Amino acid sequence: MQAPQPDPHSIPSGRLALVTGGHGFLGSHLVDLLLAQGWRVRCLLRPSRDVSVFEGRAVEVARGDLRSYEGLREATHEVDTVFHVAGKIAALSPRGFDEVNVAGTARLARVLEESAAGATSPRRRLVLVSSQAAAGPSLDGHPISESQTPAPVSAYGMSKLRGEHALKGHLRSVPWTIVRPPAIYGPRDEAILPFFQLGARGWAPGLDGRGRRFNLLHARDVAAGLLAAAESPAAAGRTYFLADAVRGYRYADLARALETIFHKKMRRLPIPDMVLDLAGALTDEVAALTRQAQVFGRHKARELKVRWWLASPDAARQDLGWVPKIDLAQGFGETARWYGQEGKIPPLDAKPNRPEQGRAG
């Protein structure tokens, strides 16, 4: 193990969690929460990555790679809870997502299962971060539940569903819980940055065709849901959606939140479905030529065209005691301020935010 901080006494002495993808957007928020709750945290990091990604966090670093078995046995040694957050969100081909989302999940599950018999303490839980995309959208505008037969509409969603099956197929003695969050935003997120960059210029994308509604959560709320899933006895062997309790957001709601943050009227930039399709196809062609996978492409365009990305949080609320605490106005304001501090958008002025308008219901 390699520690990013020279002082070993800075590492807490609570339960030990392994976090894959702890250097990423959602994973970093989960690491922050675990440390704040007194956990010891070990993060899996590829040998080629610089350990400085964990600077300022009292974590252990385990060198390893989900694309092989390299370092996985050492990384899981004496760990009682594993949060498998790492996932591939961009690939050059549909099967390219499987490298981490399916095969990587299967490797991690096999290693945990093999080591469970020799562990000095029982493995308490493996929490897999899947996605609402693995289940697919609502077909009638009503939030779907965990009992609905999955019907993903994108290559990414299909890979996350296959990852769920791989987990269940390899774990017998180690309890597991699958969590399917919706779209996530918050500080440190690069995926939603263009949306805020447009907002800073007074523009908001208009993707409201056919009355689209979707779930959206702040990364800290999702991190809290993952921790609740790890700690709830009722969650063993279960799958949960995390979602806002309101009946989804519209793009118009996001535009109004931007108006509150930037103190200016947002001009809507209409983006028809045919433009999404064309942009997705062109992006995929460029990615194939440059061999640089992009998050946006045909598969993401297909997801964006869905009318209702709505899931019910009822099971998570009942079994985990989880409810989201960060509303759109607070979350968007915090995210915009972080982008401003990082120089990604002009810094926000000191005017106080007005109360949120247009909360979806």
C-alpha positions as CSV (number, residue, x, y, z in Angstrom):
1,M,0.0,0.0,0.0
2,Q,1.1,3.5,-0.8
3,A,-0.2,6.4,1.2
4,P,-0.5,9.9,-0.3
5,Q,0.1,11.5,3.0
6,P,3.5,11.1,4.8
7,D,1.9,11.0,8.3
8,P,0.4,7.5,8.9
9,H,-1.4,8.9,12.0
10,S,-3.6,11.0,9.8
11,I,-5.5,7.8,8.7
12,P,-8.5,7.1,10.9
13,S,-9.0,3.7,12.6
14,G,-12.6,2.8,11.9
15,R,-14.0,0.2,9.5
16,L,-12.1,-0.4,6.4
17,A,-13.7,0.3,3.0
18,L,-12.3,-0.2,-0.4
19,V,-13.5,2.3,-3.0
20,T,-12.9,1.7,-6.7
21,G,-13.1,4.8,-8.8
22,G,-12.4,6.9,-5.6
23,H,-10.5,9.5,-7.7
24,G,-13.5,10.1,-10.0
25,F,-16.4,12.5,-9.6
26,L,-18.9,10.4,-7.6
27,G,-16.1,8.3,-5.9
28,S,-14.4,11.4,-4.5
29,H,-17.6,12.5,-2.8
30,L,-18.1,9.1,-1.4
31,V,-14.5,9.1,-0.1
32,D,-15.1,12.4,1.6
33,L,-18.3,11.1,3.3
34,L,-16.6,7.9,4.5
35,L,-13.7,9.8,6.0
36,A,-16.1,12.2,7.7
37,Q,-18.0,9.2,9.2
38,G,-14.8,7.8,10.7
39,W,-14.1,5.0,8.1
40,R,-10.7,3.9,7.0
41,V,-10.6,4.3,3.2
42,R,-8.5,2.4,0.7
43,C,-8.8,3.4,-2.9
44,L,-7.9,1.3,-5.9
45,L,-5.7,3.2,-8.4
46,R,-4.2,2.1,-11.6
47,P,-0.4,1.9,-11.6
48,S,-0.1,4.6,-14.3
49,R,-2.1,7.2,-12.3
50,D,-0.5,9.8,-10.2
51,V,-1.2,9.4,-6.5
52,S,-1.6,13.1,-6.2
53,V,-5.3,12.7,-7.1
54,F,-5.8,12.0,-3.4
55,E,-3.8,14.9,-2.1
56,G,-5.3,16.2,1.1
57,R,-7.3,13.0,1.8
58,A,-6.1,10.5,4.4
59,V,-6.6,7.4,2.3
60,E,-4.6,4.3,1.6
61,V,-3.8,3.7,-2.1
62,A,-3.8,0.2,-3.5
63,R,-2.3,-0.1,-6.9
64,G,-4.4,-2.4,-9.2
65,D,-6.4,-2.6,-12.3
66,L,-9.9,-3.9,-12.9
67,R,-9.0,-4.8,-16.5
68,S,-6.9,-7.6,-15.1
69,Y,-6.5,-9.2,-11.7
70,E,-3.4,-7.1,-11.0
71,G,-3.4,-5.9,-7.4
72,L,-7.1,-6.9,-6.7
73,R,-6.3,-9.5,-4.0
74,E,-4.0,-7.1,-2.2
75,A,-6.5,-4.3,-2.5
76,T,-9.3,-6.3,-0.9
77,H,-7.2,-7.8,1.9
78,E,-8.9,-7.4,5.3
79,V,-11.6,-5.1,3.8
80,D,-15.0,-5.5,5.2
81,T,-17.0,-3.3,2.8
82,V,-16.4,-2.6,-0.9
83,F,-17.9,0.2,-2.9
84,H,-17.5,-0.5,-6.6
85,V,-17.9,2.9,-8.1
86,A,-15.6,2.6,-11.0
87,G,-17.2,2.4,-14.4
88,K,-16.6,3.1,-18.0
89,I,-18.8,5.8,-19.5
90,A,-17.1,6.3,-22.8
91,A,-16.0,3.6,-25.3
92,L,-15.2,3.3,-29.0
93,S,-17.6,0.4,-29.5
94,P,-20.6,-1.0,-27.6
95,R,-18.6,-3.9,-26.3
96,G,-15.9,-1.5,-25.1
97,F,-18.0,-0.7,-22.1
98,D,-17.8,-4.3,-20.9
99,E,-14.1,-4.1,-20.2
100,V,-14.7,-2.5,-16.8
101,N,-18.5,-2.5,-16.4
102,V,-18.9,-6.2,-16.8
103,A,-15.5,-8.0,-16.8
104,G,-14.0,-5.7,-14.2
105,T,-17.0,-6.2,-11.9
106,A,-16.8,-10.0,-12.4
107,R,-13.1,-10.0,-11.5
108,L,-13.7,-8.0,-8.3
109,A,-16.5,-10.3,-7.3
110,R,-14.4,-13.4,-7.9
111,V,-11.6,-12.1,-5.8
112,L,-13.9,-11.2,-3.0
113,E,-15.6,-14.6,-3.1
114,E,-12.3,-16.5,-3.2
115,S,-10.9,-14.5,-0.3
116,A,-14.1,-14.6,1.9
117,A,-13.3,-18.0,3.4
118,G,-9.9,-17.0,4.6
119,A,-10.8,-13.5,5.9
120,T,-10.4,-12.9,9.6
121,S,-13.7,-11.1,9.6
122,P,-16.7,-11.6,7.4
123,R,-17.2,-9.4,4.3
124,R,-20.1,-7.2,5.3
125,R,-21.1,-5.9,1.8
126,L,-20.2,-5.2,-1.7
127,V,-22.1,-2.2,-3.0
128,L,-22.2,-1.9,-6.8
129,V,-22.9,1.5,-8.3
130,S,-25.0,0.6,-11.4
131,S,-27.2,3.1,-13.2
132,Q,-30.8,4.0,-13.9
133,A,-29.7,3.4,-17.5
134,A,-29.4,-0.3,-16.7
135,A,-33.2,-0.5,-16.0
136,G,-34.3,1.7,-18.9
137,P,-36.8,4.5,-18.9
138,S,-40.4,4.7,-17.9
139,L,-42.8,3.9,-20.7
140,D,-45.9,5.7,-19.4
141,G,-44.6,8.6,-17.3
142,H,-44.9,6.9,-14.0
143,P,-41.7,6.2,-12.0
144,I,-40.5,2.7,-12.5
145,S,-39.8,0.4,-9.5
146,E,-37.1,-2.2,-8.9
147,S,-39.5,-5.0,-9.9
148,Q,-39.8,-3.8,-13.5
149,T,-38.0,-6.0,-16.1
150,P,-34.9,-4.0,-17.2
151,A,-35.0,-2.7,-20.8
152,P,-31.9,-0.5,-21.3
153,V,-31.8,1.7,-24.5
154,S,-28.1,2.3,-24.8
155,A,-24.9,0.3,-25.0
156,Y,-23.8,1.9,-21.7
157,G,-27.0,0.8,-20.0
158,M,-26.8,-2.7,-21.3
159,S,-23.2,-3.0,-20.0
160,K,-24.3,-1.8,-16.5
161,L,-27.1,-4.4,-16.5
162,R,-24.6,-7.2,-17.5
163,G,-22.4,-5.9,-14.7
164,E,-25.3,-6.5,-12.3
165,H,-25.7,-10.0,-13.6
166,A,-21.9,-10.7,-13.3
167,L,-22.0,-9.6,-9.7
168,K,-24.9,-11.8,-8.8
169,G,-23.4,-14.7,-10.7
170,H,-20.1,-14.7,-8.8
171,L,-21.0,-13.8,-5.2
172,R,-22.4,-16.5,-2.9
173,S,-21.0,-15.9,0.6
174,V,-20.4,-12.1,0.3
175,P,-23.6,-10.0,0.6
176,W,-24.2,-7.5,-2.1
177,T,-26.4,-4.5,-2.8
178,I,-26.9,-2.8,-6.2
179,V,-27.7,0.9,-6.3
180,R,-29.0,2.6,-9.5
181,P,-28.6,6.4,-9.4
182,P,-29.9,8.7,-12.1
183,A,-28.0,11.5,-13.8
184,I,-25.6,13.0,-11.2
185,Y,-24.2,16.5,-10.9
186,G,-22.2,18.6,-8.5
187,P,-18.7,20.0,-7.9
188,R,-15.9,18.1,-9.7
189,D,-18.2,17.0,-12.5
190,E,-16.9,17.6,-16.0
191,A,-19.8,16.1,-17.9
192,I,-22.3,18.8,-17.0
193,L,-19.8,21.6,-17.3
194,P,-20.8,22.7,-20.9
195,F,-24.4,23.2,-19.5
196,F,-23.1,25.7,-17.0
197,Q,-20.7,27.3,-19.5
198,L,-23.7,28.0,-21.7
199,G,-25.7,29.3,-18.7
200,A,-22.9,31.7,-17.9
201,R,-23.4,33.2,-21.4
202,G,-27.1,33.4,-21.0
203,W,-28.1,30.3,-22.9
204,A,-29.9,27.1,-21.8
205,P,-30.3,24.0,-24.1
206,G,-33.9,23.3,-25.1
207,L,-34.3,19.5,-25.0
208,D,-37.9,19.6,-23.8
209,G,-39.4,17.8,-26.8
210,R,-42.4,15.6,-26.0
211,G,-42.5,16.8,-22.4
212,R,-39.4,15.1,-21.2
213,R,-38.9,14.6,-17.4
214,F,-35.9,13.1,-15.7
215,N,-34.5,12.4,-12.2
216,L,-31.4,14.3,-11.2
217,L,-29.3,14.1,-8.0
218,H,-26.4,15.9,-6.4
219,A,-23.4,13.6,-5.9
220,R,-23.4,14.0,-2.1
221,D,-27.0,12.7,-2.0
222,V,-25.9,9.7,-4.0
223,A,-22.9,9.1,-1.8
224,A,-25.2,9.2,1.2
225,G,-27.4,6.6,-0.5
226,L,-24.4,4.3,-1.1
227,L,-23.3,4.5,2.5
228,A,-26.9,3.8,3.7
229,A,-27.0,0.7,1.3
230,A,-23.8,-0.6,2.9
231,E,-25.0,-0.2,6.4
232,S,-28.6,-1.4,6.2
233,P,-29.2,-5.1,7.0
234,A,-32.4,-5.0,4.9
235,A,-30.4,-4.1,1.8
236,A,-28.5,-7.4,1.4
237,G,-29.3,-9.0,-1.9
238,R,-31.5,-6.0,-3.0
239,T,-31.4,-3.5,-5.8
240,Y,-32.4,0.2,-5.2
241,F,-33.1,3.2,-7.3
242,L,-32.0,6.6,-5.9
243,A,-34.2,9.4,-7.2
244,D,-35.6,12.8,-6.2
245,A,-39.0,12.4,-4.5
246,V,-40.6,15.0,-7.0
247,R,-41.9,13.8,-10.3
248,G,-38.8,14.6,-12.3
249,Y,-37.3,17.7,-13.6
250,R,-37.8,19.4,-17.0
251,Y,-35.1,21.2,-18.9
252,A,-37.2,24.4,-18.2
253,D,-36.6,23.8,-14.5
254,L,-32.9,23.7,-15.0
255,A,-33.0,26.8,-17.1
256,R,-34.8,28.7,-14.3
257,A,-32.2,27.4,-11.8
258,L,-29.5,28.9,-14.0
259,E,-31.4,32.2,-14.1
260,T,-31.3,32.3,-10.3
261,I,-27.6,31.5,-10.2
262,F,-26.4,33.9,-13.0
263,H,-29.0,36.6,-12.4
264,K,-29.9,36.8,-16.1
265,K,-32.7,35.6,-18.3
266,M,-31.8,32.4,-20.1
267,R,-32.3,32.3,-23.9
268,R,-33.4,28.8,-24.9
269,L,-31.3,27.0,-27.5
270,P,-33.6,24.5,-29.2
271,I,-32.0,21.2,-30.0
272,P,-34.3,18.9,-32.1
273,D,-33.9,15.1,-31.9
274,M,-32.5,15.0,-35.4
275,V,-29.7,17.3,-34.3
276,L,-28.9,15.1,-31.4
277,D,-28.8,12.1,-33.7
278,L,-26.5,13.9,-36.2
279,A,-24.2,15.2,-33.4
280,G,-24.0,11.7,-31.9
281,A,-23.1,10.1,-35.2
282,L,-20.5,12.7,-36.0
283,T,-18.9,12.5,-32.6
284,D,-18.6,8.7,-32.9
285,E,-17.0,9.1,-36.3
286,V,-14.4,11.5,-35.0
287,A,-13.8,9.3,-32.0
288,A,-13.2,6.3,-34.3
289,L,-10.7,8.3,-36.4
290,T,-8.8,9.7,-33.4
291,R,-9.2,6.6,-31.2
292,Q,-10.4,8.9,-28.4
293,A,-13.6,7.7,-26.9
294,Q,-16.2,10.4,-26.0
295,V,-19.0,10.4,-23.4
296,F,-21.4,11.8,-26.0
297,G,-22.2,9.8,-29.0
298,R,-25.0,7.8,-30.5
299,H,-25.7,5.9,-27.3
300,K,-25.9,9.1,-25.2
301,A,-28.1,10.8,-27.9
302,R,-30.4,7.8,-27.6
303,E,-30.6,8.3,-23.8
304,L,-31.2,12.1,-24.1
305,K,-34.2,11.5,-26.5
306,V,-36.0,9.3,-23.9
307,R,-39.2,11.0,-22.7
308,W,-39.3,9.8,-19.1
309,W,-36.2,8.9,-17.1
310,L,-38.2,8.4,-13.9
311,A,-37.7,5.9,-11.1
312,S,-39.3,5.6,-7.6
313,P,-37.2,6.2,-4.5
314,D,-39.8,4.5,-2.3
315,A,-37.8,1.3,-1.6
316,A,-34.6,3.3,-0.7
317,R,-36.6,5.5,1.6
318,Q,-38.3,2.5,3.3
319,D,-35.3,0.2,3.6
320,L,-32.4,2.6,3.8
321,G,-34.0,5.6,5.4
322,W,-32.5,7.6,2.5
323,V,-34.0,10.9,1.3
324,P,-32.2,13.5,-0.9
325,K,-31.4,16.7,1.0
326,I,-29.9,19.0,-1.7
327,D,-32.5,20.7,-3.9
328,L,-31.8,22.0,-7.4
329,A,-31.2,25.7,-6.4
330,Q,-28.7,24.8,-3.7
331,G,-27.0,22.1,-5.8
332,F,-26.7,24.2,-8.9
333,G,-25.5,27.2,-7.0
334,E,-22.8,25.2,-5.3
335,T,-21.7,23.6,-8.6
336,A,-21.5,26.9,-10.4
337,R,-19.5,28.4,-7.6
338,W,-17.0,25.5,-7.8
339,Y,-16.7,25.9,-11.6
340,G,-16.0,29.7,-11.0
341,Q,-13.4,29.0,-8.4
342,E,-11.7,26.5,-10.7
343,G,-11.7,29.1,-13.6
344,K,-14.0,27.0,-15.7
345,I,-16.7,29.7,-15.9
346,P,-16.5,33.4,-14.8
347,P,-16.7,33.7,-11.0
348,L,-20.2,34.3,-9.7
349,D,-20.9,37.7,-8.3
350,A,-21.9,38.2,-4.6
351,K,-25.6,38.7,-5.2
352,P,-27.7,36.4,-3.1
353,N,-29.7,33.7,-4.9
354,R,-33.4,34.2,-5.2
355,P,-35.7,31.4,-4.0
356,E,-35.9,28.6,-6.5
357,Q,-38.7,28.8,-9.0
358,G,-40.2,26.1,-11.1
359,R,-39.5,23.1,-8.9
360,A,-41.0,20.2,-10.8
361,G,-43.9,18.5,-9.3
